[in-house]
Amino acid sequence: MKICHLEPLAKLGMIMKEKLEELYKEFESQVSLLKNQADVLNLKAEYLGKKGSITETLKFLKKATVEEKKVIGPMANSIKEKVQKQVNQKLVEIEKKEIDQKLEKNKLDISFRDSLKESVLLHGGLHPVTLIQQEIEDIFLSMGFEVLDGPHIEDEFHNFEALNIPGDHPARDMQDTFWFHDKETPEGKRHLLRTHTSTIQVRGMSTRKPPFRFIAPGKVFRCERTDASHEMVFHQLEGMMVGKDISVSNLIYFMKTLLREIFRKDVEVRLRPGFFPFVEPGFELDMKCLICNGKGCSVCKQTGWVEVLPCGMIHPNVLKAGNIDPEEHNGFAFGLGLDRLVMMRYGIEDIRHLHSGDLRFTSQFKSY
């Protein structure tokens, strides 16, 4: 139906009303049949575009009387709003349908692997370092030790100064590594990624009264040049025993017991003098390389021996930093390289395998 220019103005309002209602019914019947978004948008343009049917009809509103405009105006706005609402609903409906179709077409069942028999399910496992750590924790727990933990980000006091390593100490050369560009603490100290788990020992001493014994396992960070036996990120387990009249004999007993339980046999070891700022006297406990049986390889650097356990009697300055009177109490401390123990235990020739994230490597070990 077209609006004729010869229609009397008195009838214009009624004609426009009928025309708008007719156009809306047409739109409603057409939009319900559309199946893609482009067609919906084209239909909208046919009715609400610059030259759309509803837009063209409303051009005659300027010829209507004031009373007719009061009726036709709100009606026209209501119809345009309903058209826009139906367009939006249809676009959402089509989009959802398209997404569902794509999901149905591309769905992947990840509950089973094609290469596995139906009766076999994949299951997770523990990393070999975790397996060794848990085993060592059980050994020390059986000997009356606690297991402590501490933060990876440490301040200068806990990482160095409380361990008898002041700012000008030569031992800092190999451990001044990953510092943070943060503000200094109120005491003027900076923060870094801990370079050893001895920091946990400092915290442990300050919250306990002798006698006590505990171990502190965890991940540490140093700017190392990587090779078959060195990594920038590795694992340590350190511990200490503090009380009265503790001697080197107590240290040797616990360390031999530990290594015998780890390797399930007597392991040949040697104790040689070594310097560490936080112990006095200090020792290096080496074990015969189990990879080459003492003949020399890349892991033991062709020496036949692997350094696994620096240890010694706790330095008086370290005891003082932990609020312990060195005149009344003493003790021993030790540190283990967990990664190297794993290598000895499982015959791994390169430490970098442990941090590669390669499932072909980690899946070889016992899991539960």
ABEGO torsion letter per residue (X at the ends): XBBBAABBAAAAAAAAAAAAAAAAAAAAAAAAABABAAAAAAAAAAAABAABAAAAAAAAAAABBAAAAAAAAAAAAAAAAAAAAAAAAAAAAAAAAAAAAAAAAABBBAABBAABBAABBBBBBBBAAAAAAAAAAAAAAAAGBBBBBBBABBBAAAAAAAAGBBAABAAAAAABBBBBBBBBBAAGBBBBBBABAAAAAAAAAAABBOBBBBBBBEBBBBBBBBBAABBABBBBBBBBBBBBGBBAAAAAAAAAAAAAAAAGBBBBBBBBBBBBAABOBBBBBBBBBAAAGGAEBAAAGGAGBBBABBBEBBBAAAAAAAGBBAAABBEBBBBBBAAAAAAAAAGBABAAAAAAGBAAAAAABBBX
